[in-house]
Amino acid sequence: MSAAAPRLAIDDPVLEAFADEIGSEGAIAVEGERTAWDRGGELAEGTRLVHAPTGVVEYKPEEMTVCVRAGTTVADLEAALSEAGQRSALPMRGGTVGGAVAVGENHPDRLGRGALRDSVLQVRYVSAEGTLVTGGGPVVKNVSGFNLPKLMTGSLGTLGSIAELILRTNPRPDVSRWLRADGVDPFEVYEALLRPAAVLWNGESTWVHLEGHGVDVSAQGDTLSRDRGFAEVDAPPTLPSHRWAFTPKGLGEIDANATGGFIASIGVGLVYAERPQPEAVRDPVVRDLGERAKAIFDPTGRLNPGRKP
């Protein structure tokens, strides 16, 4: 069904029990593995903590979709998907599936795996009133109004407590190679490649992740080595923990002293930095829309109080 017409989840005792635990009163937050627990600010004191249900409900490799409870760890989900030669767009930094979607963090290979927000096809969550709601579906077309899966992705649990998700999967590549070069223009490298999995840059060195069929990866890798001096390396650089948004124009203005050191993900609009990004002045229209959405979904402010997406 369309995300424009959310409905009650039907006849699922596991999800019903989760909704009953959340209830309709008092400050509440869903606790996962705490791998990104401080994102969005400090949780208000006295907030009651609950845990989302776990387990893979249904996996359809032929349709490249998986239905999974939000409390399932990303590692457990990836292990289940790997049995059919598939993977997800979730980041592999520990944590739960629901936590990763609530934070809205893409895998560093976002160019190859796709955006996390685009991979969330359906979300089942518990509303501020303690009601189970379903938005989206295995295939979402012609969406009008609220697209709940996209809205919940990155909301930090402030609009609803995620209970279950249907995610799009994608095939694991036959070959994967990391290459590195110093003193090259990362944007020129990005433009010269056909669908790289990642292009990373720290102001001096550029890393490229190539995935796919062996012959294609070899051809692109050989071209990079011959024309731009790239050499194969065993692994990507270690990514700092903080994330900054940027535009290609703004990337040239990033100060390594301000970030404490950075690695930019070219073509994505993201910088991994050692220090948190200073809070930007929000557009009044965007701020008003956010406040209105919060008032609709959580009028009493009980969901993850203190957090700001």
Secondary structure, 3 states (H helix, E strand, C coil): CCCCCCEECCCCHHHHHHHHHHCCCCCEEECCCCCCCCCCCCCCCCCEEECCCCCEEEEECCCCEEEEECCCEHHHHHHHHHCCCEECCCCCCCCEHHHHHHHCCCCCCHHHHCCHHHHEEEEEEECCCCCEEEEECCCCCCCCCCCHHHHHCCCCCCCCEEEEEEEECEECCCEEEEEEEECCCHHHHHHHCCCCCEEEECCCEEEEEEEECHHHHHHHHHHHHHHHCCEEECCCCCCCCEEEECCHHHHCCCCHHHHCCEEEECCCCEEEECCCCCCCCCCHHHHHHHHHHHHHHCCCCCECCCCCC
